[in-house]
């Protein structure tokens, strides 16, 4: 359960988003909004990457007061992933597995269906934007995290990979974690609870 308490995000004196009090259960949420509405800023705040006023709690753990417990349960995949170019995809995966103490290995299935095995040993400097995107999505599903944040996960993916990700998100609905993803797609071909940012407010099921 993700809870916002008097949440506000400013850039200087400009208020970007205000969420007085809101609870999101472990579901699949589709975050929508116009360019510049604050979608990425919100997802980065939830992931602990940007400062904000107020507080965010996950499973009762405060991001401000219990950050290590909070962040151990939250994984994030950015819109445009940037990794050290001298490392390989395999090195990144091994590092995340070690940090997240992954014992489940669910990401192996995602590597297989994304057809990534042939290039995991290559340095990331040789990866296309689509290959980097798939790697970032795999990394987000490593460990026993209870909340997966995917910022524009379908950008740069080819149609087949997008379909695979859609099916994976559908499959994940029955798991013991929640997903929040942003997307500019007009329609999403799977069930997701709609979140929309309008007039600096976060609206549900609009």
Secondary structure as GFF3:
##gff-version 3
##sequence-region A 1 206
A	DSSP	beta_strand	2	11	.	.	.	ID=ss1
A	DSSP	beta_strand	14	24	.	.	.	ID=ss2
A	DSSP	beta_strand	28	32	.	.	.	ID=ss3
A	DSSP	alpha_helix	39	46	.	.	.	ID=ss4
A	DSSP	beta_strand	53	58	.	.	.	ID=ss5
A	DSSP	beta_strand	61	62	.	.	.	ID=ss6
A	DSSP	alpha_helix	67	71	.	.	.	ID=ss7
A	DSSP	beta_strand	74	77	.	.	.	ID=ss8
A	DSSP	alpha_helix	89	100	.	.	.	ID=ss9
A	DSSP	alpha_helix	107	113	.	.	.	ID=ss10
A	DSSP	three_ten_helix	124	126	.	.	.	ID=ss11
A	DSSP	alpha_helix	129	140	.	.	.	ID=ss12
A	DSSP	beta_strand	147	150	.	.	.	ID=ss13
A	DSSP	alpha_helix	159	172	.	.	.	ID=ss14
A	DSSP	beta_strand	178	182	.	.	.	ID=ss15
A	DSSP	beta_strand	193	198	.	.	.	ID=ss16
A	DSSP	beta_strand	201	204	.	.	.	ID=ss17
###
